[in-house]
């Protein structure tokens, strides 16, 4: 049994609900789909028990009625665990993981700025990557966002 399969078996042993939710994409790449309500239990276990050494990235995706988030975690042996979870677009709330990885702050600010996700527990700070004067309610990575909406807001300000 290779390392990826060992990780898969360990996760299944501890989280039976992950049956058919773990995919070994290729060597050193494991994708795990986890419902939000169970995400932190699995995430916590992986960080504390599977040799996770860093958060490499956090990707946010607009999938229509839902947002999905992929946490890309690197293990010391080079294996990447990619945890995917999601929330309804009409209630975009997500808890911070900065308690595990302080570097998550920058990625979580991107989620807030670009998708309009509220990251619970993220400390107050500057916007990123959008400028501080970017109009409220304008989230450029949402599928329905159009640059014209931004221009209309600017026209109203200048009128």
C-alpha positions as CSV (number, residue, x, y, z in Angstrom):
1,X,0.0,0.0,0.0
2,X,1.5,3.4,-1.0
3,X,1.4,6.5,1.2
4,X,-1.6,8.0,-0.5
5,X,-3.6,4.8,0.1
6,X,-2.5,4.8,3.8
7,X,-3.8,8.3,4.3
8,X,-7.0,7.4,2.6
9,X,-7.5,4.4,4.8
10,X,-6.7,6.4,8.0
11,X,-9.2,9.1,7.1
12,X,-11.9,6.5,6.3
13,X,-11.2,4.6,9.6
14,X,-11.8,7.9,11.5
15,X,-14.5,9.4,9.3
16,X,-16.7,6.8,7.7
17,X,-18.8,9.5,6.0
18,X,-15.9,10.2,3.7
19,X,-16.5,6.9,1.8
20,X,-16.5,7.7,-1.9
21,X,-15.4,11.3,-1.1
22,X,-11.6,10.7,-1.2
23,X,-9.9,10.5,-4.6
24,X,-6.3,9.8,-5.2
25,X,-5.9,11.9,-8.3
26,X,-2.3,10.9,-9.0
27,X,0.9,10.4,-7.1
28,X,1.1,12.9,-4.1
29,X,-2.4,14.4,-4.9
30,X,-5.4,13.5,-2.7
31,X,-8.7,15.3,-3.0
32,X,-11.2,15.0,-0.2
33,X,-14.8,16.4,-0.3
34,X,-16.1,17.3,3.2
35,X,-19.5,18.8,4.1
36,X,-19.0,22.1,5.9
37,X,-20.6,20.9,9.2
38,X,-17.8,18.2,9.4
39,X,-15.0,20.1,7.8
40,X,-13.2,21.3,11.0
41,X,-13.2,17.8,12.5
42,X,-11.5,16.4,9.5
43,X,-9.2,19.4,9.0
44,X,-8.1,19.3,12.6
45,X,-7.4,15.6,12.4
46,X,-5.4,16.0,9.3
47,X,-3.3,18.9,10.7
48,X,-2.6,17.1,14.0
49,X,-2.2,13.5,12.8
50,X,-1.2,13.3,9.1
51,X,2.0,15.3,9.0
52,X,0.6,18.5,7.5
53,X,3.4,21.1,7.4
54,X,1.7,24.0,5.7
55,X,-1.3,25.6,4.0
56,X,-0.1,26.1,0.4
57,X,-3.2,27.9,-0.9
58,X,-6.9,28.4,-0.4
59,X,-9.0,28.6,-3.5
60,X,-12.5,30.0,-3.7
61,X,-14.9,29.0,-6.5
62,X,-18.3,30.4,-7.5
63,X,-20.3,27.3,-8.6
64,X,-23.6,29.0,-9.2
65,X,-25.8,28.7,-6.1
66,X,-22.8,27.7,-3.9
67,X,-19.3,28.7,-3.2
68,X,-16.7,26.0,-2.8
69,X,-13.4,26.3,-1.1
70,X,-10.4,24.1,-1.6
71,X,-7.7,24.1,1.2
72,X,-4.4,22.9,-0.3
73,X,-2.4,21.4,2.5
74,X,1.2,20.1,2.1
75,X,2.6,17.2,4.1
76,X,6.2,17.0,4.9
77,X,6.6,14.1,2.5
78,X,5.4,16.1,-0.5
79,X,1.8,14.8,-0.6
80,X,-0.9,17.4,-1.1
81,X,-4.2,17.0,0.7
82,X,-6.9,19.1,-1.0
83,X,-10.0,19.5,1.2
84,X,-13.0,20.8,-0.6
85,X,-16.0,22.2,1.2
86,X,-18.7,24.7,0.4
87,X,-21.5,27.0,1.5
88,X,-24.7,28.4,0.0
89,X,-24.1,31.6,-1.9
90,X,-27.0,33.3,0.0
91,X,-25.3,32.6,3.4
92,X,-21.6,32.8,2.6
93,X,-20.1,32.2,6.1
94,X,-16.9,30.4,6.7
95,X,-14.8,30.0,9.8
96,X,-11.1,31.1,9.7
97,X,-8.3,28.6,9.8
98,X,-5.8,31.2,11.0
99,X,-5.5,29.4,14.3
100,X,-3.9,26.6,12.5
101,X,-2.1,28.6,9.8
102,X,-1.6,32.3,10.4
103,X,-0.7,32.6,6.7
104,X,-4.4,31.8,5.8
105,X,-5.2,35.4,6.6
106,X,-4.2,36.6,3.1
107,X,-6.3,33.9,1.4
108,X,-9.3,34.5,3.6
109,X,-9.1,38.3,2.8
110,X,-9.2,37.4,-0.8
111,X,-12.4,35.3,-0.3
112,X,-14.0,38.3,1.5
113,X,-12.9,40.8,-1.1
114,X,-13.4,38.9,-4.3
115,X,-16.4,36.6,-3.5
116,X,-18.1,38.4,-0.6
117,X,-17.6,35.6,1.9
118,X,-17.7,36.5,5.6
119,X,-14.9,34.8,7.3
120,X,-15.9,34.4,11.0
121,X,-12.9,34.9,13.3
122,X,-10.8,36.8,10.8
123,X,-9.3,39.8,12.6
124,X,-10.1,43.2,11.3
125,X,-7.6,44.5,8.8
126,X,-7.0,46.1,5.4
127,X,-8.7,44.8,2.4
128,X,-6.9,42.5,0.0
129,X,-6.4,42.5,-2.9
130,X,-8.9,45.2,-3.7
131,X,-8.2,48.8,-2.8
132,X,-9.8,50.3,0.4
133,X,-12.0,52.5,-1.7
134,X,-13.5,49.6,-3.7
135,X,-17.3,49.9,-3.6
136,X,-19.2,47.7,-1.0
137,X,-21.2,44.8,-2.5
138,X,-19.0,44.5,-5.6
139,X,-17.3,41.1,-5.8
140,X,-15.5,40.6,-9.1
141,X,-15.0,36.8,-8.9
142,X,-18.7,36.1,-8.6
143,X,-20.1,34.7,-11.8
144,X,-22.8,37.3,-12.2
145,X,-20.6,40.3,-11.6
146,X,-20.2,42.7,-14.4
147,X,-17.7,45.6,-14.6
148,X,-20.6,47.8,-15.7
149,X,-22.1,47.6,-12.2
150,X,-18.9,49.1,-10.8
151,X,-19.1,51.9,-13.4
152,X,-22.7,52.6,-12.4
153,X,-21.8,53.0,-8.8
154,X,-19.0,55.4,-9.7
155,X,-21.4,57.4,-11.8
156,X,-23.8,57.7,-8.9
157,X,-21.0,58.9,-6.6
158,X,-19.9,61.5,-9.1
159,X,-23.5,62.8,-9.8
